[in-house]
Amino acid sequence: VARRSEPRAERLAGVDVGGSALKLGVCASDGSARLEETLPVRADESAETIFAGAARILTELAEGPLAGVGVGLPGLLDRAAGCVRQSPNLPWLEDVPVATVLGRHLGLAPAAIRLENDANVAALGELWLGAAKGERELLLLTLGTGIGGGLILNGKLYVGEGLAGEIGHVNIAADGPPCGCGSRGCLEQFASASAARRRALEHGLPAEAPGDLVRLAELARARAGAERVLLEAVGYDLGRGLAAVVSLLDVRTFLFGGGFSAALDVLTPGIRRALVEWCYGERVASVRLIRASLGSSAGWIGAARLALG
Ligand SMILES: [Zn+2]
């Protein structure tokens, strides 16, 4: 008689908390045998309900004990308290003791649940199993509603005192538009997907829906016209932000994730022009602009990597 199932090695679990859904998955400690699922989140649900649902899915996927769990979260983390202090787009998440709540539903101590910023776990995911495999120094930018940043230095995630890598809030214009962070003229006010749509509308281009950026990028590829001018200008502003990173850290590999990264090819001429104008030295020629390869799975995969320690 065949046994019902072989005993399984302990699995790692990752959770990526996003605005409209949680992305969850489990994998082996070498990143193989990945299983993932998406848990949609309704605006009226409590954090308790959401994390109970997440724990149920992880338990089903793992079919056995979990060696550790990592969670990627948008906003400013308080790692010691195991929660997010500020999350402008996800107010339900603020001050929720995530490690305690999720741990309780999984039967794990809060210490077994590791939290990290969402862009940071995406960078870890790409470093572990994606387009950044084997890299030593890189910055991952997620181009979406805002611009998230995950910095890898010397082959490891670099958080500084805790909040490093926030490229989206590097100032590129003293008199620029106000930003959700309380400052103004931040990079994400010029080069996020939301900012690109706002700029397109200002130029009389159709960009009411998020998907319209895809069409604008297609037109920019196809012909020299207003779409190409716009996306090159957006790329140029992005490049000004990257130039600050090159100057400060000499990081020369930039990885782009998030929905708007699909337009990287038409943003690239602007980015390169800005790098030439705003960085000194011949190193600009060796700057690499690469698309992330794990898509929306990068976050949970990186979170699972975090759980590995
Ligand atoms: Zn800002």
Residues whose N, C-alpha, C, O or C-beta is under 5 A from the ligand:
A	BS01	ZN	G168 H169 C179 G180 C181 S183 C186
